[in-house]
Amino acid sequence: MTDPLISALKVAASGLSAQSTRLRVVAENMANAQSTGNTPGADPYTRKTITFSSTLDRPSGADLVRVSDIGTDDAPYTIEFDPSHPAADTNGYVKLPNVNMMVEMADMREANRSYEADLQVVKQARELITMTIDLLKGN
Amino acid sequence: MEGIHLFDLAERQARWLSVRQQTVASNIANANTPGFKASDVVPFADTLQKTQLTMVATNPSHLTDTPAGVATVELRRDQVQTESYSGNTVSLEQELVKAGDVNRDYSLNTSIVRAFHQMLLAALKE
């Protein structure tokens, strides 16, 4: 059995990496909020979604977190009338990505908060280890 | 010092605290995992009560019970207070409060061990 404090660090690290992947997905969505197709009537960028799942770390019995799936959002695209657009169909309508900036901002904030909480755990586990090591010195 | 079992007790509590820290860590890491249920360790007092004394074996043929048990620290499901739409029951605030508790107790624990250690040294020196 591994030391629980060390595996606390490991678990927090898995959280950090999962949340940063989530931030990457949010960044992709925001960057592509206006990306349309190139040919008339083509589909634009589709919003990506991310799902987490917990996995058991056998040696320590702790629940790690990992990215289980990066999927796509099947919400309908926004339709806009713009006949001069290269991606406009025969009726002059352009399909724009189904990205809602508000949702992305909220998602980003949540990822941010969770990342902070994970960092706090790392910091504290380190402190506990240091306290233990300090027992050995300076008497 | 044999009679007091202080270092033994302190070690056991430190172990319990680090398991708790690990549980808090995995709750926080899984704060956004759908269907994840928050867990916590059983209180230290309960863990301690389950530990029974072992009889001294003066002869190899004596039967002994399980070795003086740091009863393994058990986990239990946290009392569910809020469950989000995704079935997740982790409350970040609650977890951070727990982390604060662990930190305080651990600091107390190591301070006590250091104090006792200094007492022992005081008896040895001079």
Boltz contact constraints between the chains, C-beta under 6 A:
constraints:
  - contact:
      token1: [A, 4]
      token2: [B, 18]
      max_distance: 6.0
  - contact:
      token1: [A, 4]
      token2: [B, 19]
      max_distance: 6.0
  - contact:
      token1: [A, 4]
      token2: [B, 22]
      max_distance: 6.0
  - contact:
      token1: [A, 5]
      token2: [B, 18]
      max_distance: 6.0
  - contact:
      token1: [A, 7]
      token2: [B, 22]
      max_distance: 6.0
  - contact:
      token1: [A, 8]
      token2: [B, 21]
      max_distance: 6.0
  - contact:
      token1: [A, 8]
      token2: [B, 22]
      max_distance: 6.0
  - contact:
      token1: [A, 8]
      token2: [B, 25]
      max_distance: 6.0
  - contact:
      token1: [A, 11]
      token2: [B, 25]
      max_distance: 6.0
  - contact:
      token1: [A, 11]
      token2: [B, 26]
      max_distance: 6.0
  - contact:
      token1: [A, 11]
      token2: [B, 29]
      max_distance: 6.0
  - contact:
      token1: [A, 12]
      token2: [B, 25]
      max_distance: 6.0
  - contact:
      token1: [A, 14]
      token2: [B, 29]
      max_distance: 6.0
  - contact:
      token1: [A, 15]
      token2: [B, 29]
      max_distance: 6.0
  - contact:
      token1: [A, 52]
      token2: [B, 32]
      max_distance: 6.0
  - contact:
      token1: [A, 52]
      token2: [B, 33]
      max_distance: 6.0
  - contact:
      token1: [A, 53]
      token2: [B, 33]
      max_distance: 6.0
  - contact:
      token1: [A, 54]
      token2: [B, 30]
      max_distance: 6.0
  - contact:
      token1: [A, 54]
      token2: [B, 33]
      max_distance: 6.0
  - contact:
      token1: [A, 54]
      token2: [B, 36]
      max_distance: 6.0
  - contact:
      token1: [A, 62]
      token2: [B, 22]
      max_distance: 6.0
  - contact:
      token1: [A, 62]
      token2: [B, 26]
      max_distance: 6.0
  - contact:
      token1: [A, 63]
      token2: [B, 26]
      max_distance: 6.0
  - contact:
      token1: [A, 63]
      token2: [B, 30]
      max_distance: 6.0
  - contact:
      token1: [A, 65]
      token2: [B, 29]
      max_distance: 6.0
  - contact:
      token1: [A, 65]
      token2: [B, 30]
      max_distance: 6.0
  - contact:
      token1: [A, 65]
      token2: [B, 33]
      max_distance: 6.0
  - contact:
      token1: [A, 114]
      token2: [B, 31]
      max_distance: 6.0
  - contact:
      token1: [A, 114]
      token2: [B, 32]
      max_distance: 6.0
  - contact:
      token1: [A, 117]
      token2: [B, 28]
      max_distance: 6.0
  - contact:
      token1: [A, 117]
      token2: [B, 92]
      max_distance: 6.0
  - contact:
      token1: [A, 118]
      token2: [B, 28]
      max_distance: 6.0
  - contact:
      token1: [A, 121]
      token2: [B, 25]
      max_distance: 6.0
  - contact:
      token1: [A, 121]
      token2: [B, 28]
      max_distance: 6.0
  - contact:
      token1: [A, 124]
      token2: [B, 99]
      max_distance: 6.0
  - contact:
      token1: [A, 124]
      token2: [B, 103]
      max_distance: 6.0
  - contact:
      token1: [A, 125]
      token2: [B, 21]
      max_distance: 6.0
  - contact:
      token1: [A, 128]
      token2: [B, 106]
      max_distance: 6.0
  - contact:
      token1: [A, 131]
      token2: [B, 106]
      max_distance: 6.0
  - contact:
      token1: [A, 131]
      token2: [B, 110]
      max_distance: 6.0
  - contact:
      token1: [A, 135]
      token2: [B, 110]
      max_distance: 6.0
  - contact:
      token1: [A, 135]
      token2: [B, 113]
      max_distance: 6.0
  - contact:
      token1: [A, 135]
      token2: [B, 114]
      max_distance: 6.0
  - contact:
      token1: [A, 139]
      token2: [B, 121]
      max_distance: 6.0
